Amino acid sequence: MIVKISVIIPVYNVELYLKDCLDSVLNQSFRDIEVILVNDGSTDGSIDILNNYAKNDSRVRVINQENKGVSAARNTGLDLSNGEYILFVDSDDMLIENSLEHLYKQSCEKDTEVLLGHAYRYFSNEEKVDFFYNKAELDKFEVADGKTLYSKLMERNLFPPLVYLFFCKKDFLCKNRIRFKEGIIHEDELWCVMVICQANKTTCAPFYTYLYRCRDGSIMNSNNYKYRIDSMKTVVNELCLIADNMTSIEELECSGWIYIRVFWLMDQIRLLSRRTHCLESSLFESCRLLILRVYNSLTYKQQKLCLIYYKNIFKFTKV
């Protein structure tokens, strides 16, 4: 049965936070939804909670699979979804009241393929703070093609590589075969760029939609530095392929900002390498070769930024 919105929630061992998440979705004022809960091999009490919600609300579907990671769980949910629009939610986070109604209404009014929401960081004491960008600045943007919007956001250091802020038409995702890279973390860094850079009509929503729960023990707070480094290296390679394929004059600024994101990720690899006390010996050489290849095609501001990251990496390799 076709519905207006599919909310896809990967679930893995989050029994302490799961009810808050599900209640925030199911109690939305917008009712024409399906909630696809992909149990990614949980070993705690999460599955019992999921089954209980499915029993009491016909909009809820539970899908069980062996543990394959969040990217695979999201892909599973997308494959099984029936919604006109797609929103991914993490199972330890929450939607803000009336978010779905506002997102759907704005997307229909603007006829967007992708609409970017806003998020608060949400702490255990219930304090809320803006995530990492200036909402007032984002509210100024009009509907534009994705490459243009990406360039404007990156130029102002405002681009949110956060999958749960992307409210997307399912047809758009399917037509462009946009899926999550499986077997890695930091998958948002890749998926969000693929999404926005292929959209013809996109903009930012002038309201908050999401509460990101800050807690210990999440994937991004874990100390598995080698896994994070390997994942970032995969994302770097994939982003370079995307930028390399932007060959027209109109795409040069966008491709330049993707390269800047690549240099930023390389710098993040440097920082993680310091924590592991294990030097990524190829990092400096990879950075140097990329600069030699793309430097002349970058804008002046982009050139300044990439040189900052280059110097950071160079100093690190000399320590």
C-alpha positions in Angstrom: 0.0 0.0 0.0 1.4 3.4 -1.0 1.9 5.9 1.8 3.1 9.5 1.8 6.2 8.9 4.0 8.3 5.9 4.9 10.3 6.4 8.0 13.2 3.9 8.1 14.9 3.1 11.4 17.8 0.7 11.7 17.9 -0.9 15.1 20.9 -2.5 16.9 21.0 -2.9 20.7 19.3 0.3 21.7 16.7 -0.9 24.1 17.3 2.0 26.5 16.4 4.6 23.9 14.1 2.8 21.5 10.8 3.7 23.0 11.6 7.4 23.0 12.5 7.2 19.3 9.4 5.2 18.3 7.0 7.4 20.3 8.4 10.5 18.7 7.7 9.0 15.2 4.3 7.4 15.8 2.9 10.4 17.7 3.6 12.8 14.8 0.6 14.8 13.7 1.2 13.5 10.1 -0.4 10.0 10.1 -0.1 8.7 6.5 3.2 7.0 7.2 4.8 3.6 7.5 7.6 2.9 10.0 10.0 0.3 8.8 12.1 -1.1 11.7 15.1 -3.0 10.5 16.4 -5.2 13.4 20.1 -5.6 12.5 20.8 -8.6 14.6 20.2 -7.1 18.0 21.1 -9.2 21.0 19.4 -7.1 23.8 15.7 -6.6 24.3 15.2 -4.4 21.3 13.4 -7.0 19.3 10.7 -7.5 22.0 10.1 -3.7 22.0 9.8 -3.7 18.2 7.4 -6.6 18.1 5.2 -5.0 20.8 5.0 -1.7 18.8 4.2 -3.6 15.6 1.4 -5.5 17.4 -0.2 -2.3 18.5 0.2 -0.1 15.4 -0.5 -1.3 11.9 1.8 1.3 10.5 4.8 -0.5 11.9 6.7 -3.2 10.1 9.6 -5.2 11.7 12.3 -6.7 9.4 14.8 -9.0 11.0 18.3 -9.6 9.5 21.7 -10.7 10.6 24.0 -8.0 11.8 25.3 -6.3 8.6 25.7 -2.7 9.8 23.6 0.5 9.6 24.2 1.0 5.8 22.9 -2.5 5.0 19.9 -2.0 7.3 19.0 1.3 5.6 19.3 -0.3 2.2 17.0 -3.1 3.3 14.4 -0.5 4.6 14.6 1.5 1.4 14.1 -1.6 -0.8 11.0 -2.5 1.2 9.5 1.0 1.5 6.3 2.1 -0.1 6.5 5.8 0.7 6.4 8.7 -1.7 9.1 10.3 0.5 11.8 8.7 2.6 13.2 9.8 6.0 15.9 7.8 7.8 15.9 8.1 11.6 18.5 6.6 14.0 17.0 4.5 16.7 18.5 6.4 19.7 17.4 9.8 18.4 14.0 11.5 18.1 11.9 13.5 15.7 10.6 16.9 16.9 6.9 17.3 17.2 5.1 17.9 13.8 8.4 17.4 11.9 6.8 15.1 9.3 3.9 17.4 8.6 6.2 20.4 8.1 8.6 18.4 5.9 5.9 17.0 3.7 4.1 20.3 3.3 7.3 22.2 2.5 8.5 19.5 0.0 5.2 19.6 -1.8 5.0 23.4 -1.9 8.6 23.7 -3.2 8.4 20.6 -5.3 11.8 19.5 -4.0 13.5 16.2 -4.5 15.6 16.8 -1.4 14.7 19.0 1.6 17.3 19.6 4.3 16.1 19.8 7.9 17.7 21.2 11.0 18.9 19.4 14.2 19.5 20.0 17.8 22.1 18.1 19.9 20.1 16.5 22.8 21.9 15.8 26.0 21.0 13.6 29.0 19.9 16.6 31.0 17.4 17.4 28.2 19.5 20.5 27.1 19.2 21.3 23.4 21.8 23.2 21.3 22.1 23.9 17.6 24.0 21.1 15.9 26.9 22.7 14.1 25.6 25.3 11.7 23.8 28.6 11.7 20.0 28.1 11.1 19.4 31.7 10.3 22.0 31.6 7.5 20.4 28.4 6.1 17.0 29.9 6.0 18.1 32.4 3.4 18.6 29.8 0.7 16.0 29.5 -2.1 15.3 26.4 -4.2 18.3 25.5 -6.3 19.9 22.5 -8.1 21.8 20.4 -5.7 25.3 21.2 -7.0 24.6 24.9 -6.5 23.3 24.5 -3.0 26.1 22.2 -2.0 28.7 24.8 -3.2 26.9 27.6 -1.2 26.7 25.4 1.9 30.3 24.3 1.7 31.6 27.8 1.1 29.9 28.9 4.3 31.0 25.7 6.2 27.3 24.8 6.6 26.8 21.5 4.8 25.3 18.9 7.1 26.5 15.4 6.1 23.8 13.9 8.3 21.5 11.4 6.6 18.6 12.0 9.0 18.3 15.6 7.8 17.6 14.6 4.2 14.0 14.3 3.3 14.0 12.7 -0.1 11.6 11.6 -2.8 11.8 7.9 -3.2 11.6 8.1 -7.0 14.6 10.4 -7.0 16.7 8.0 -4.9 15.6 5.0 -7.0 16.1 6.7 -10.4 19.7 7.7 -9.5 20.4 4.3 -7.8 21.5 6.0 -4.6 22.3 3.5 -1.9 24.5 3.4 1.2 28.0 2.0 0.9 28.0 -1.1 3.1 30.7 -2.3 5.4 31.8 1.1 6.5 31.0 3.9 9.0 31.1 7.6 8.2 28.7 6.5 5.4 26.8 9.8 5.7 29.8 11.6 4.3 29.4 9.8 1.0 25.7 9.3 0.8 24.8 12.9 1.5 27.1 14.2 -1.2 25.7 11.7 -3.7 22.1 12.8 -2.8 22.5 16.5 -3.0 24.8 16.6 -6.0 22.3 14.6 -8.1 19.2 16.6 -7.1 17.7 19.1 -9.5 15.5 20.9 -6.9 16.6 21.2 -3.3 16.6 23.7 -0.4 16.8 24.0 3.4 13.7 23.9 5.6 13.2 26.9 7.9 12.4 24.8 11.0 14.0 22.2 13.3 13.1 18.5 12.7 15.5 16.3 14.7 17.0 15.7 18.1 20.4 14.0 17.9 21.0 12.2 21.2 24.6 12.7 22.5 25.6 9.6 24.4 28.5 7.4 25.2 28.9 4.1 23.3 27.6 5.1 19.9 29.5 4.2 16.8 30.9 7.7 16.4 32.0 7.8 20.0 33.7 4.4 19.9 37.4 4.0 20.0 37.6 1.7 17.0 40.0 4.1 15.3 41.3 1.7 12.7 37.8 0.9 11.4 37.1 4.6 11.3 40.3 5.4 9.4 39.7 2.6 6.9 36.1 3.8 6.4 37.2 7.4 5.8 39.8 6.2 3.3 37.0 4.4 1.4 34.8 7.5 1.5 37.8 9.6 0.2 38.2 7.4 -2.8 34.5 7.4 -3.6 34.2 11.2 -3.3 37.2 11.6 -5.6 35.4 9.5 -8.2 32.3 11.7 -7.9 34.3 14.9 -8.3 36.5 13.5 -11.1 33.3 12.8 -13.1 32.2 16.5 -12.9 33.9 17.7 -16.1 31.8 20.6 -17.3 32.6 24.3 -16.5 29.3 24.6 -14.6 30.3 21.7 -12.3 33.9 23.0 -11.5 33.0 24.9 -8.3 31.0 21.9 -7.0 33.7 19.4 -7.7 36.2 21.7 -6.0 34.2 21.7 -2.8 34.0 17.9 -2.9 37.8 17.9 -3.1 37.9 20.2 -0.1 35.7 17.8 1.8 38.3 15.1 0.8 41.1 17.1 2.1 39.1 17.7 5.3 38.6 13.9 5.7 42.3 13.3 5.1 42.9 15.7 8.0 40.5 13.8 10.1 42.5 10.6 9.3 45.6 12.5 10.5 43.8 13.3 13.8 42.7 9.7 14.3 46.2 8.4 13.4 47.6 10.5 16.3 45.3 8.8 18.7 46.4 5.4 17.5 50.1 6.4 17.5 50.2 4.7 14.1 51.2 6.9 11.2 49.3 6.6 8.0 52.4 6.5 5.9 50.6 7.0 2.6 48.5 9.9 3.8 50.9 12.8 3.0 51.7 11.4 -0.4 48.1 10.9 -1.3 47.3 14.5 -0.2 50.3 15.8 -2.2 49.3 14.0 -5.4 45.7 15.1 -5.2 46.8 18.8 -4.8 49.0 18.5 -7.8 46.2 17.1 -9.8 43.3 19.5 -8.8 44.9 22.7 -7.4 44.7 24.8 -10.6 41.0 24.0 -11.0 40.1 25.2 -7.6 38.8 28.7 -6.7 41.0 31.0 -4.7 39.2 30.2 -1.4 39.3 26.5 -2.1 43.0 26.7 -2.8 43.6 28.4 0.6 41.6 25.7 2.4 43.3 22.8 0.8 46.7 24.2 1.6 45.7 24.5 5.3 44.9 20.8 5.4 48.0 19.9 3.4 50.2 21.8 5.9 48.6 20.0 8.9 49.2 16.6 7.3 52.8 17.6 6.3 53.6 18.6 9.9 52.2 15.4 11.2 54.3 13.2 9.0 57.4 15.1 10.2 56.8 14.5 13.9 
